[in-house]
Amino acid sequence: MTETPPPPTGSDTPASDVGPLTDLIRRQIRATGPLSVPEFMTLALQHPEHGYYRRQQAIGAAGDFVTAPEISQVFGELLGLWLVQRWIDLGQPGRVSLVELGPGRGTLMADALRAASAMPGFLPAVDLVLVETNPTLQALQAERLAAYNPRWVEALGAIEPEHPTLVLGNEFLDVLPTAQFAVVQGAWLERLVSVGEDGALSFVLGQPQTPVLPLLPPPTDGLFTELMPSLPGFFKDLSALLRPHGGAALFIDYGPAESAHGDSFQAVRNHRPVDPLTMPGAADLTAHVDFAAFATAATGGGATAHGPISQRAFLTVLGLPTRADRLAAGNPDQAAAVAAAQHRLIDPAEMGILFKVLAITSPGLATPAGFADPASAPAHNQRRPNP
């Protein structure tokens, strides 16, 4: 674990751009005081009118970032076959809720269901539920997934547990609001967002506002750490879905396999790192996922956690190299692109080690494919460089 000094308490991150959400946040801070980082993230990402996930089409070359399903169709195809095996583990029920958290442009689910169609009985059983708040993306998902009759909800907790349930979350956990804390003179302080003398949003340290102090380690000067306060509620909702009829969830995201201290709060706009406080609502805000904390929360809720393991190990066990070779052989003019995509997904210097995979299952289900060998779990704690 790496200790990093706390951020300075002055206006260390001035914002040069001004947008409507910046003005709204300024007014709120001046009226009620500094915001915690989770409060700032929630406004920046989910404000009904100006929130990033409410109005931006962020994914793809024309957006702000590219996710694994956009890199290669093989990614979604392998996850589709993984879902089919979990359905078999559940006894091939005649109805199964298939939930995707943050389905983007529908690429992952389209590839997954195309591959899953090879298994008789699976597609007719699927009740497809998409957790999405962006109307533009909902329209794209509706077009791409029309054959599967999707329906939409805005939160996991809005889904009734009517059937066995399968859940996919690719690069979803990293957007859950993250609180940040630093130790100064033997006491924990919380990193907050305030307004500097120049009117720019800035980070400051203040008395903790987010009620997670009992979860923090003993204070040691210079320590800086992060916690996701919404984690217990998220897994309460997930457990409520999986427990009544059985099910499984698969999460793929970036972060260390074991809990690690440090600042991972970051923003991306137009495929480039930017100041997180600049133009809230116009950039994606994320933090690294604490997979150990997620596994602990899931286990505490009565589920079974498998992993995390590296994306490289998971996709290799599922057969990515073999499927990529066949795809290249059938499309020789695309062979170089297929090879480049495979490299990006599993090479240790690309997404292969930084991205981890965690499966959550209801009690009694077989160990999911890809997680049977504990030796495949990575002993790596890389953090994506902070902008």
Steps between C-alpha positions, in 0.01 A plus 500: 500500500627844409465803720467835332499843662164668539403761244573860595220691667521797267359557152713228340271427208368817339239459228533718193172403330156602616181309428145498634572223750808684628282801581243279672769330711654836594165630619438186704843515664461868585158430648568182698878448512750271324383181330644158566652330197203255483258793496704669227517179294126443531423851376758483219387160375130481578357854522161469322577775248877542487640166627757325283318167488168670436601672179835387359563218254835428655608171344688453175743693282268802493447486877733521798618139543489154342394189693587135439179416306585779254852360454401147398177306441671199657478662843120506495477158335700337778287667766190373321626144523589559867138607560369188327706279731363682806148443364579130472634506858164645608318206342408666169200690642223590257535865599816685606557870561810617311613836636772724361624794704601796284452329161652784295405472135374143541811352337591260780149360537448467123822298465421294810149406388613423146746246639250372758246429227694180424352349817141386441255641752717780635373799299129413546564492876664844518325800655748773402527788748733795435602736781545827312426868572609658169213548249739516204661171594161345570402579140818335368443197722138477384613494137782252545316265737146527362482128423535420872221730629706687762353708778671775697536599864711775656640300793572143599264531796207566265506141368261251658656156566246299300736245343855368532724793412824551305676837527777653285691814596790598274671820617204582721637476854764767440235773472351436844568816705828484691584680824860604565678543832843619613674485838631832628656530847368161605139553396294408196377790288279472193585639160226744402418721204482870575518832315832684495551875525518515121160333471641170374406168650782366715585216734527567874526285810236524769318312771360169370147520359462150356403255780765234439760583767464160675612336175823697473833354619685645800618853412863531396630840389533518123241227434244567224223253425164456328170329584176458307219587745230359269660154504280346775182624334609375159562150628181504701315557171710236322442245775126571489506403132716189525379344823128419440539292181877463461733669257843639421663834427818577308692826543796611287681819591839649576667514839724305738424140598564591864406819683758772445535858621544796267313751286335350189228759437523601134319653206510425126377719218563442128722199588732721707541544876366834625462679831206334683371840612503654154163511326305254718243325287725503193754234608481145630593470869625169639712345773671165523290213627595346834425141403588364843240730657242396241565130566472557875172689458358224281602227743351696789173511311483121483635456146816324385783703346733354238819687417603758417720365223663690218310566180788325323450180700122509469480560125778251429321223691180584313683451171573847365819402311323209328194705408716789376703263281182363343363850445823607331508187283147566381573868433859522371469868415421566869769273643724786612212681670391181676854442627528861619170471687607176667828662603319796653260281699746254655853634475642579847613843381149584373173392667602145588620550857360839603144381430361241741201268493282419801206257504228495764271197526212394718586219745522151355587585141805341339820703478466708181718440198828685523522495881573135580877538537599730791852513356364705211425793728756778439736629764484849354382829646549736210322833509417679181703824499299792633466799263 
